[in-house]
């Protein structure tokens, strides 16, 4: 009696106190929403890109600490694996020439980082999953030497209680196990942030969920893992399995995975944070000294640190974000759907398509999510991940007749969604020249039926046909990809084949 129950370094009292704090934070969020204390919209967007380090041989380099020392910029940070970096772009106001400005900032920053990495025979590769990663690369010894990553790994491993199983059936089958969350580090993404008012949050989040499949169809860039050709966008199944705290018996009982698409359309941001508390046990029960309800009683604005921390361990593809800026609370939708790459031009084109489309759909008088079930949106997402640019999606028929029809993603994008995205960018007051150029990149992919994933697969099979073995073919594809990535011509214009 009185003995502490310890699990993964945190005792039971830590977890009980953390849950109480989470409940207080949720109540605090509810009060902030009811009192309309949130920042007015400033049309702010932000971007984060996760990157890979690879050498001149195309193989991963486990040296992010050394490369970051050479880059010496706060814009670049560590990520989960030693072969990962992350670059953060300062928030921009949507409008004017923001897309060209964003592209120029990215080219400058990534070019500088690539030159500094080259000093130690490494280079920046912006790609969803580095094709040359092998099982021996994704082990706990290659996690970045950062306390929060080590702690997160320990907690997820303790919660699961057994090795993680990776079992992905795609063009080929991958089956293996891992004793750590290191395979998650293979997934590198682009994260798009959009600040919204509480009253508009649900429309924007629902719209983002509805178009996630379309984003993947035109933007897939992760067809290989551990030498196997899997889904055209293999990040979602890999991420889900590599962070799955549920042993098989809990999976069979219907317990939700921490990486998930969701299960319903929502009416407010509060519902998503409440779901986090209801469905997901704390991984990192670290309590802040702040008493959020007391801060509110005193007229202040709480940081809600426990809510923010817990939210960061639930890996939604569209995540709600609470934050403070100059003491004023705000909400963001964090879109985590897209893989990194292939080029800066492609990344900005994907961003233009997303921001324009979400703006237009969120303002429709008859919203898309009232004409399509959530289950259909989730099924579309999986279909797009499996098939990429060749995906066919279930989509509401035009007009008021109702019902769904099955349509090739490229036709849907060209005929219906690109005009909507253009209208949305007009509503953001984006310059027509920027609008037309970057949406034209997406249209070009659809016209040629080429995106990053399809280019990688075509180059790989050409290399095999030329007599290279599998490992050499993947290395050749990675080297050629890196050269073309830094040349920054959009992927649908790239010559086929590994080129060396």
C-alpha positions, 0 to 999 in steps of 0.5 A: 500500500502507498507504493508508486506504480511506475510505467515508463518513468512516470508514476500513476500520480503523475498521470492522474495529475496530468489528466486533471490538468488536461481537463482544466485546460479543456475547460479553459479553452471552452471559456476562451471560446465562449468569451470570444477572446481569440485573435481576429483573422490576419490571413496568416499562413505558415510552413514547416518542411522536414528534410533528409540528409543524403551523401553523394552516393545517395545513402542517408547520412546520420549527422544532423547535429554536425550539419546544423552546427554548420548551418547555424540558423534558427530556421533549421532544427533537428527532427526525429532521426539523425538523417532529418532536419526541419526548416521553419518558414516565418508566417506570411500574410496570404495575398499579393506576391506571397507565393513567389516570395515564399518560393524565393525564401525557400530556395535561398534557405535550402540552397544555403543549407545544402552548401553547408551540408556538402562540406561534410559530404551530405546534402539536403533531399526534400522527399517523402521517404528517402528511397535508400533507407534500410532497416539498419538505418531506422534503429533507436541508436539513430534517433536524434540526441534530443531529450524529447525524442528519447522520452517520446520513444520510451513512452510509446514503446512502454505503452505498446509493450512489444515490438512494432509490426510494419506490415504494408501490402502495396505493389510489393509486401513489406513485413518487419518489426522494430523495437523503437519508433525510429521508422517514423523518422522515414516520413518527411512532410510539408506542414501548412498552417492557416490561422482561423477564427473559432467561428470558421475553424470547423468549415476550414478543418472539414474542408481540409479533411475532404480534400486530403485525398486530392492533395495526396493524389497530385502530391504523392512522393513516397513510393519506397520503403526498405527497398520495397515498392509499396503505396504511392504515398507510403507515409500514412500506413508507415506513420500509423504502424510506427507510432501505434501504442495499441497491442493487437488485442486493443486493435481488435477491440477498436481502440483508435490509433494515435495516427488517424484520419478521424471519424466525423465532421466537426462543428468546432475546434473544441470537439477535436481537443475533447476527442484527444482527451477522451480517446488517447492516454497521455504519453508525456504527462509533464505538468506545467505550474500554470493553473489555467482557470485561475489565470482566466479568473484573474483576467489573463490568458493561459498557455494551456501547456498540457493541452498543447503537449497532448495535442502534439502526441495525437497525429491527425492529418489535419490537426487543431493548434492552440497558440499565443501571440503577444498574449492573444490566443489564436487557433490554426489548422495544421495540414500535415497531409503532404510529403516533402518535395519534390522541388520548391516550385512543387511545394509552393504549388501544393500550398497554393492549391491547398490554401485556395481550395480550402478558402473556396470550399469553406465559403460554399453555401452548400458545403462539400461535407454535407454532400459526402460522408466522412467515411467516403472522405476517409476511403478516398484518402486511403485510395489516393495513398495507394494509387497516387496520380492514378487514383479514382475518387468518390465525389459528389456529382455537380449540381443539385441532383445529389449522390456520388460518382467515381471520377479519376482524381486528375479529371476532378482536379482539372475540371472542378477543383482548380477553378475553385482553388483559383477563386479561393486565391482570388479571395485571398487577393493573391496576384493573378500571375502567381495564382496562374503559375503555381496552379498551372504546375498542378494542372501540368501534373494532372495533364501528364499524369506525373507526380513525384511518386510516379517519377520515382517508380518510372526511374526505378524500373528503367534502372532495373531494366538497364541492369542495375540491382535493386539497391543500386537502382534506388541509389541511382534514382535518389542521386538523380532526384537530388540533382533535379530537385535542386534545379527546381524545375517542376517534377512533371517536366523531369526527364524519365530515368535515373540518368546515370 
